Amino acid sequence: MESLTKITIFFEQGGFWMWPILGFQLVSIAIIIERSIALFARRKPNQMNFVLGFEDNFRRGEMDSVISKADASKAEMPVARAIAAGANVAKNFGGKDEIQGKMDEVLLHENNLLGQRVGFLSMLGNVATLTGLLGTIAGMIQAFAAVTFANPADKATILAQGISVAMNTTAYGLIVAIPALVAFAILQNRANDLAEDMNQSALKVYNWLSYSYDPIVTRPTPNKGQRSPEANA
């Protein structure tokens, strides 16, 4: 109860600019929780181990088995979407370029999902700091403007109130900004690690496919009346 009272006084002394900073804090907390669950709880840097389980199927040319196993694991393993895309192309003998294009398309989408909303934490941290500084300036302007026309006996009180507004908004802006920027660095690093793991795993799949599957080259049809090389033999 005492802590709640102190927080209430803190907000009252901080003035209007405390509320925008509170909004930035709530948004940043929501992003930190959502991205932490998505990047730490739901995603693990073990894509390579998952991919190695497909090696025998690739070497035996069992594309139907690869596709079915990959489809069953798409929810837990994002690289499975790239595996399925590459295997579908290889099954139809699309060739190296088409395999790479389809896999890159999937990987680009998955990499974007890893980093989504993380960049907002950096923005929110900077905006919270700037809003705190704006509150500081507003408080100082209010204090000196009031002191100019105040009674000498009241000047000290009015000046103290203005300085209180200035210091509280600055402090609260930093309280919001520091965790947001720290979380941004941690989550960005985690997203980069997961993306690198996924890209390396997908590269191994591409190498298996590109060395084993080439597009079918259609032989030219002999002209009418021209005997084929096999017939001449």
Secondary structure as GFF3:
##gff-version 3
##sequence-region A 1 233
A	DSSP	alpha_helix	2	14	.	.	.	ID=ss1
A	DSSP	alpha_helix	18	36	.	.	.	ID=ss2
A	DSSP	pi_helix	37	41	.	.	.	ID=ss3
A	DSSP	alpha_helix	47	52	.	.	.	ID=ss4
A	DSSP	alpha_helix	55	59	.	.	.	ID=ss5
A	DSSP	alpha_helix	63	72	.	.	.	ID=ss6
A	DSSP	alpha_helix	79	91	.	.	.	ID=ss7
A	DSSP	alpha_helix	96	115	.	.	.	ID=ss8
A	DSSP	alpha_helix	119	149	.	.	.	ID=ss9
A	DSSP	alpha_helix	152	212	.	.	.	ID=ss10
A	DSSP	alpha_helix	229	232	.	.	.	ID=ss11
###
